[in-house]
Amino acid sequence: MWYECKIKYSRIDEDERSKTFNQAYLFDALSFTEAEARVNDEMRQYISTEFKITNIKVANFSEICPNENGDRWFKCKFVCATLDEDSGTERKSNAYVLVQANDVKDAYETLEASLTDTVGNYEIPSVVESPILDVFPYYDGQEETPAEKPEELEHSEA
């Protein structure tokens, strides 16, 4: 589950003035408690001053679409039309996808490219820049690196 976490901290700038930051991040976690622990662990690496978690809430994203060329995150509303076979009527369902891109057009095109295998009708009625600065997926340290994949190991032994 994705949790949107807001963090507040202050930093002294080059003019010796204190500047306060309120920033939002997205964390993959199993519970609010785990999300809070992940925020503390991850943000200690990036923020050298004290920080305060001001809010943690469940994010309503059905999917995250990272793009290594993107520098910002965009919240895209995705509407999928399905046919209710019992009543014969069309039913629309909304979902939100977080897309990493450089601008609104790039976000739209990235989302549309990820939907090429989608069966059925859909539309993307809204793409807006999100306040989320970064996304922290869950890694348990057991993920395979490309060199560790069994089929590659077999070929390298020959």
C-alpha positions as CSV (number, residue, x, y, z in Angstrom):
1,M,0.0,0.0,0.0
2,W,1.2,3.5,-0.8
3,Y,1.4,6.2,1.9
4,E,1.8,9.9,1.3
5,C,4.0,11.3,4.1
6,K,4.5,15.0,4.7
7,I,7.7,16.2,6.3
8,K,8.6,19.5,7.8
9,Y,12.2,20.7,8.5
10,S,14.3,23.8,8.6
11,R,17.7,24.6,7.1
12,I,20.0,27.6,7.3
13,D,20.6,29.1,3.8
14,E,23.7,30.8,2.6
15,D,22.5,34.2,4.0
16,E,22.3,32.7,7.5
17,R,18.5,32.7,7.4
18,S,16.4,29.8,8.5
19,K,14.2,28.4,5.7
20,T,11.4,26.0,6.4
21,F,10.4,23.2,4.0
22,N,7.2,21.2,3.9
23,Q,7.6,18.3,1.5
24,A,5.6,15.3,0.4
25,Y,7.0,11.8,-0.3
26,L,5.4,8.5,-1.2
27,F,6.4,5.3,0.7
28,D,5.4,1.7,0.0
29,A,4.6,0.1,3.4
30,L,2.2,-2.5,4.9
31,S,0.9,-0.2,7.7
32,F,1.0,3.4,9.0
33,T,3.6,2.2,11.6
34,E,5.9,0.8,9.0
35,A,5.4,3.9,6.8
36,E,6.5,6.1,9.7
37,A,9.6,3.9,10.3
38,R,10.5,4.0,6.7
39,V,10.2,7.8,6.6
40,N,12.6,8.1,9.5
41,D,15.1,5.6,8.1
42,E,15.1,7.0,4.5
43,M,14.9,10.7,5.3
44,R,17.8,10.6,7.8
45,Q,20.0,9.9,4.8
46,Y,18.9,13.1,3.0
47,I,18.1,15.6,5.7
48,S,20.9,16.4,8.1
49,T,18.7,18.5,10.5
50,E,15.8,17.5,12.7
51,F,12.6,16.8,10.8
52,K,9.0,16.2,11.8
53,I,6.4,14.0,10.1
54,T,3.4,16.2,9.9
55,N,1.0,13.8,8.1
56,I,0.7,10.2,6.9
57,K,-2.2,9.2,4.8
58,V,-3.1,6.3,2.5
59,A,-2.5,7.4,-1.1
60,N,-5.1,6.6,-3.6
61,F,-2.8,5.5,-6.4
62,S,-3.6,2.3,-8.2
63,E,-0.3,2.2,-9.9
64,I,3.1,4.0,-10.0
65,C,4.7,4.6,-13.4
66,P,8.4,5.5,-12.9
67,N,10.3,7.0,-15.8
68,E,14.0,7.5,-15.3
69,N,14.0,10.5,-17.7
70,G,11.4,12.3,-15.6
71,D,12.1,14.8,-12.9
72,R,8.7,15.4,-11.4
73,W,5.6,13.3,-10.5
74,F,2.2,13.8,-12.0
75,K,-1.2,12.6,-10.7
76,C,-3.2,11.2,-13.7
77,K,-6.8,10.4,-13.5
78,F,-7.6,7.3,-15.6
79,V,-11.2,6.4,-16.5
80,C,-11.9,2.9,-17.7
81,A,-15.1,1.9,-19.3
82,T,-16.4,-1.6,-18.9
83,L,-19.6,-3.2,-20.0
84,D,-21.9,-4.7,-17.3
85,E,-23.0,-7.9,-18.9
86,D,-26.1,-8.3,-16.7
87,S,-27.6,-4.9,-17.3
88,G,-26.0,-4.2,-20.7
89,T,-24.9,-0.7,-19.5
90,E,-21.5,0.9,-19.7
91,R,-19.9,1.4,-16.3
92,K,-17.0,3.8,-15.8
93,S,-14.5,3.4,-13.0
94,N,-11.8,6.0,-11.9
95,A,-8.3,5.2,-10.9
96,Y,-5.3,7.4,-10.2
97,V,-1.8,6.7,-11.5
98,L,1.3,8.5,-10.4
99,V,3.6,9.1,-13.4
100,Q,7.2,10.4,-13.4
101,A,7.7,12.8,-16.3
102,N,9.2,16.2,-17.3
103,D,5.9,18.0,-18.0
104,V,2.2,17.3,-18.4
105,K,2.5,16.3,-22.1
106,D,5.3,13.8,-21.2
107,A,3.2,12.4,-18.3
108,Y,0.2,11.9,-20.6
109,E,2.3,10.2,-23.3
110,T,4.1,8.0,-20.7
111,L,0.8,6.9,-19.2
112,E,-0.7,6.3,-22.6
113,A,2.3,4.2,-23.6
114,S,1.9,2.1,-20.5
115,L,-1.7,1.4,-21.4
116,T,-1.0,0.1,-24.9
117,D,-1.9,-3.5,-23.8
118,T,-5.1,-2.4,-22.1
119,V,-8.2,-4.1,-23.4
120,G,-11.3,-1.8,-23.5
121,N,-12.0,1.9,-23.7
122,Y,-10.3,4.4,-21.4
123,E,-9.6,8.1,-21.2
124,I,-7.2,10.3,-19.3
125,P,-9.3,13.3,-18.3
126,S,-6.8,14.9,-15.9
127,V,-3.0,15.2,-15.6
128,V,-1.7,17.6,-12.8
129,E,1.7,18.0,-11.2
130,S,1.8,16.3,-7.8
131,P,3.5,17.8,-4.7
132,I,5.3,14.5,-4.2
133,L,9.0,14.9,-4.5
134,D,10.1,11.3,-4.5
135,V,8.8,7.8,-4.3
136,F,10.3,5.1,-2.1
137,P,9.2,1.6,-3.2
138,Y,9.6,-1.3,-0.8
139,Y,12.8,-3.4,-1.2
140,D,13.5,-6.3,1.1
141,G,17.1,-6.8,-0.2
142,Q,16.2,-10.1,-1.8
143,E,15.6,-8.7,-5.3
144,E,17.6,-10.4,-8.0
145,T,20.2,-8.3,-9.8
146,P,20.5,-9.0,-13.6
147,A,23.6,-11.1,-13.0
148,E,21.9,-13.2,-10.4
149,K,19.1,-14.5,-12.6
150,P,19.3,-18.3,-12.8
151,E,19.2,-18.5,-16.6
152,E,22.2,-16.1,-16.9
153,L,24.1,-18.0,-14.3
154,E,23.7,-21.2,-16.3
155,H,25.0,-19.6,-19.4
156,S,28.0,-18.1,-17.7
157,E,29.2,-21.5,-16.3
158,A,29.5,-22.9,-19.8
